[in-house]
Amino acid sequence: LFWILLSILISDIILRNCSSKRRSFINTKWPLYKMQFVYLLKCNDNSIYTGCTSNLENRIIRHNRGEVHYTRNRSPVDLITYIAFKQKHKAYFFERYLKSGSGKAFANKRCV
């Protein structure tokens, strides 16, 4: 029930972020250095990588340099979407949800 409610609450955020303009939904009143980001990457073999970080730009650079095990042989990667959270535990719970079966279906339907 928790995951269903969470997915309903953030589906509007994901839909706004997955638009063709790729506009940002981050609240500018909250400092970006305190945000946690859950992100989806599309690898060159068309697989989807889901991750969580506090520094999104640096993490994508590390993916493209081959410093991350999963994407080492699948680079270059493209950012599909990202979701920002104020609390670290909520970001980790959402990342774990996106890696589950229903979370993958949700991400494929709403973002990919």
Disulfide bonds with the S-S distance in Angstrom:
none
